[in-house]
Amino acid sequence: MYRKTLQLLNLMCYIFALLLNHAECLCCKSNGRTCPDPYSYQLCTSVVVNNVTTTKTIGQPVRCPDGSICDDQGNFACKWGTVPPTTTTPLPTTLPACFDGSKFPAKLCNEYYECIQVLWWWEPQLKSCPDGQGFDPASSECAPAATVPCGHELTTTTTTVAPEAPPSCDGAGRYPGPADNQYYECAYAWFRWRPYLQTCPDEQVYDKSAQECVGGTVLTGVPLGEEVSATTILLT
């Protein structure tokens, strides 16, 4: 009994001495190094006292060069690389508890959960409101976006009208352009017919029937898809 008590006291004294020497509870590898953090290494030694292995660090941690991380497995203290980023798994969406055919708001303004009966139990199903509407928790129905509390979250879908496509030129001619004051004129250049986008003078528009700008005389144009100097064309 006395011997066991003495061994226990000796072990406590040794641990206390390690604490005074700033020992850290780290695992010391066979190469005599440990990694106090991913970007630093520190020399260490393993000490066995009463069949208990304790790690004692030596000196202060040494910072690895930029672009490298600590390596307590290889022959060198640091290796080139970075610590992989920690990925966070998003929390699952909490589904409402269904006991009847109720409806509940979802994460998005234009979505909601509707409880559907499946055999003898109820399950929530995610549904969407028609375009331009959001779910109104007060009435448990879809309503115009301007009348629901979260209507400001809904974005208005805009339709972009495609511009007038350039014509395929096989000879001289004029065609309507993407704007009222523009038109395409087919002119021969570089061994083939090309469409040139022309702009009418200020406060004038292109007349499709007359195939000219109303009252216009001189216009300038730029070949489509080419960076060339402006060409002056005299309308007859």
C-alpha positions as CSV (number, residue, x, y, z in Angstrom):
1,M,0.0,0.0,0.0
2,Y,2.8,2.4,0.9
3,R,4.6,1.6,-2.4
4,K,1.6,2.3,-4.5
5,T,1.0,5.6,-2.7
6,L,4.6,6.6,-3.3
7,Q,4.3,5.8,-7.0
8,L,1.2,7.9,-7.3
9,L,2.9,10.8,-5.5
10,N,5.9,10.6,-7.8
11,L,3.6,10.6,-10.9
12,M,1.8,13.6,-9.6
13,C,5.0,15.4,-9.0
14,Y,6.3,14.6,-12.5
15,I,3.1,15.9,-14.1
16,F,3.3,19.1,-12.0
17,A,6.9,19.6,-13.2
18,L,5.8,19.2,-16.8
19,L,3.2,21.8,-16.3
20,L,5.7,24.2,-14.9
21,N,7.9,23.6,-18.0
22,H,5.0,24.5,-20.3
23,A,4.4,21.0,-21.4
24,E,1.5,20.6,-23.8
25,C,-0.8,17.6,-24.2
26,L,0.3,16.8,-27.8
27,C,1.1,13.6,-29.5
28,C,4.9,13.4,-30.3
29,K,5.6,11.3,-33.4
30,S,8.6,9.1,-33.8
31,N,10.4,11.9,-35.8
32,G,10.4,14.0,-32.7
33,R,8.0,16.7,-34.0
34,T,4.5,17.7,-33.3
35,C,2.1,20.2,-34.8
36,P,0.6,22.7,-32.3
37,D,-1.4,24.2,-35.2
38,P,-1.6,23.6,-38.9
39,Y,1.1,26.2,-39.7
40,S,3.7,25.6,-37.0
41,Y,5.8,22.7,-35.8
42,Q,7.6,22.1,-32.5
43,L,10.2,19.6,-31.3
44,C,9.1,17.2,-28.7
45,T,10.0,14.0,-26.8
46,S,7.9,11.2,-25.3
47,V,8.6,10.3,-21.6
48,V,7.2,7.1,-20.0
49,V,6.6,7.2,-16.3
50,N,4.9,4.3,-14.5
51,N,3.7,3.0,-17.9
52,V,2.2,6.4,-18.7
53,T,3.5,8.1,-21.9
54,T,3.6,11.9,-21.7
55,T,4.7,14.3,-24.4
56,K,7.0,17.1,-23.5
57,T,7.6,19.9,-25.9
58,I,11.0,21.4,-26.4
59,G,11.5,25.1,-27.1
60,Q,9.0,27.3,-28.8
61,P,6.8,26.6,-31.9
62,V,8.4,27.4,-35.3
63,R,6.3,28.9,-38.0
64,C,6.4,27.1,-41.4
65,P,7.3,29.2,-44.5
66,D,4.4,30.8,-46.4
67,G,2.5,28.4,-48.5
68,S,3.4,25.4,-46.4
69,I,1.9,23.5,-43.5
70,C,3.2,21.4,-40.6
71,D,4.0,17.8,-41.4
72,D,4.5,15.5,-38.4
73,Q,4.6,12.3,-40.5
74,G,7.4,13.0,-43.1
75,N,11.1,13.6,-42.9
76,F,10.7,17.4,-43.1
77,A,8.9,19.6,-40.6
78,C,6.9,21.4,-43.2
79,K,5.4,20.5,-46.6
80,W,3.9,22.6,-49.4
81,G,0.2,22.9,-49.2
82,T,-2.8,24.5,-47.5
83,V,-5.3,23.3,-45.0
84,P,-8.5,22.1,-46.7
85,P,-11.4,24.5,-46.0
86,T,-14.0,23.3,-43.5
87,T,-17.3,22.6,-45.2
88,T,-20.4,23.3,-43.3
89,T,-23.4,21.1,-44.0
90,P,-26.5,23.3,-44.2
91,L,-29.1,22.5,-41.6
92,P,-32.1,20.7,-43.0
93,T,-35.3,22.7,-43.4
94,T,-37.7,22.2,-40.6
95,L,-41.0,20.8,-42.0
96,P,-44.3,21.6,-40.4
97,A,-46.2,19.0,-38.4
98,C,-49.3,18.0,-40.2
99,F,-52.5,16.8,-38.6
100,D,-55.0,18.0,-41.2
101,G,-55.1,19.8,-44.6
102,S,-53.4,23.0,-43.3
103,K,-51.0,25.2,-45.2
104,F,-47.8,26.8,-43.9
105,P,-45.4,29.4,-45.2
106,A,-42.1,28.2,-46.6
107,K,-38.6,29.8,-46.9
108,L,-39.4,31.6,-50.2
109,C,-42.3,34.1,-50.4
110,N,-43.9,32.4,-53.3
111,E,-43.8,28.9,-51.8
112,Y,-45.8,27.2,-49.1
113,Y,-46.3,23.7,-47.5
114,E,-49.6,22.0,-47.9
115,C,-50.5,19.0,-45.8
116,I,-51.6,16.1,-48.0
117,Q,-53.2,13.0,-46.6
118,V,-51.3,9.8,-47.4
119,L,-53.2,6.7,-46.3
120,W,-53.9,7.4,-42.6
121,W,-51.3,10.1,-42.0
122,W,-50.5,13.6,-43.3
123,E,-47.4,14.8,-45.0
124,P,-46.2,18.3,-46.0
125,Q,-45.6,19.0,-49.7
126,L,-43.8,22.1,-51.0
127,K,-45.9,24.0,-53.6
128,S,-45.5,27.3,-55.5
129,C,-47.8,30.2,-56.0
130,P,-48.6,31.4,-59.6
131,D,-46.3,34.1,-61.1
132,G,-46.6,37.5,-59.4
133,Q,-48.2,36.0,-56.2
134,G,-46.9,35.2,-52.7
135,F,-48.3,33.1,-49.9
136,D,-50.4,35.0,-47.4
137,P,-50.2,33.3,-43.9
138,A,-53.3,35.2,-42.7
139,S,-55.6,33.6,-45.4
140,S,-53.4,30.6,-46.0
141,E,-53.8,31.2,-49.7
142,C,-51.7,32.7,-52.6
143,A,-52.4,36.4,-53.2
144,P,-51.0,39.3,-55.3
145,A,-47.4,40.2,-54.3
146,A,-48.5,43.7,-53.3
147,T,-50.9,42.4,-50.7
148,V,-48.7,39.8,-48.8
149,P,-46.2,40.8,-46.1
150,C,-43.2,39.3,-48.0
151,G,-44.2,40.7,-51.4
152,H,-41.0,42.9,-51.6
153,E,-39.0,39.7,-51.9
154,L,-40.6,38.7,-55.1
155,T,-38.8,39.8,-58.3
156,T,-40.6,40.9,-61.4
157,T,-39.8,38.9,-64.4
158,T,-38.9,41.1,-67.3
159,T,-39.0,39.9,-70.9
160,T,-36.2,41.2,-73.2
161,V,-37.3,41.7,-76.8
162,A,-34.6,40.4,-79.1
163,P,-33.2,43.1,-81.4
164,E,-33.9,43.1,-85.1
165,A,-31.6,40.5,-86.7
166,P,-29.3,41.8,-89.5
167,P,-30.6,40.8,-92.9
168,S,-28.8,38.4,-95.2
169,C,-27.6,40.6,-98.1
170,D,-27.4,39.2,-101.7
171,G,-27.6,42.6,-103.4
172,A,-28.3,46.2,-102.8
173,G,-31.3,47.0,-100.5
174,R,-32.5,48.5,-97.3
175,Y,-34.2,46.8,-94.3
176,P,-35.6,48.0,-91.0
177,G,-33.2,48.2,-88.1
178,P,-33.5,47.5,-84.4
179,A,-34.8,51.0,-83.6
180,D,-37.3,53.3,-85.4
181,N,-34.5,55.7,-86.5
182,Q,-32.2,52.9,-87.8
183,Y,-32.1,50.7,-90.8
184,Y,-29.7,48.2,-92.5
185,E,-28.3,49.0,-95.9
186,C,-26.6,46.3,-98.0
187,A,-23.4,47.5,-99.6
188,Y,-20.7,45.6,-101.5
189,A,-17.4,45.6,-99.6
190,W,-14.5,43.1,-99.3
191,F,-15.8,40.9,-102.1
192,R,-19.3,40.3,-100.8
193,W,-22.5,42.1,-99.8
194,R,-22.6,43.2,-96.2
195,P,-25.3,44.8,-94.0
196,Y,-24.4,48.2,-92.6
197,L,-26.4,49.6,-89.7
198,Q,-27.4,53.2,-90.5
199,T,-28.8,55.9,-88.2
200,C,-31.2,58.6,-89.3
201,P,-30.5,62.2,-88.5
202,D,-31.9,63.7,-85.3
203,E,-35.7,63.7,-85.0
204,Q,-36.1,61.5,-88.1
205,V,-37.3,57.9,-88.5
206,Y,-36.9,55.3,-91.1
207,D,-39.9,54.9,-93.5
208,K,-40.2,51.3,-94.5
209,S,-42.5,52.0,-97.4
210,A,-40.2,54.7,-98.9
211,Q,-37.0,52.8,-97.7
212,E,-35.4,56.0,-96.5
213,C,-35.3,58.4,-93.5
214,V,-38.0,61.0,-93.7
215,G,-36.2,64.2,-94.9
216,G,-32.8,62.6,-94.5
217,T,-30.0,63.2,-97.0
218,V,-26.6,62.1,-95.5
219,L,-26.1,59.1,-93.2
220,T,-23.1,57.3,-91.7
221,G,-22.8,53.6,-91.1
222,V,-20.6,51.0,-89.5
223,P,-20.3,47.4,-90.8
224,L,-21.6,44.9,-88.3
225,G,-19.0,42.9,-86.4
226,E,-16.1,44.9,-87.8
227,E,-14.0,47.8,-86.4
228,V,-13.7,50.1,-89.5
229,S,-14.0,53.8,-90.0
230,A,-17.4,55.3,-90.6
231,T,-18.6,55.3,-94.2
232,T,-20.6,58.2,-95.6
233,I,-23.4,57.2,-97.9
234,L,-25.4,59.7,-100.0
235,L,-29.0,58.8,-100.2
236,T,-30.7,59.5,-103.5
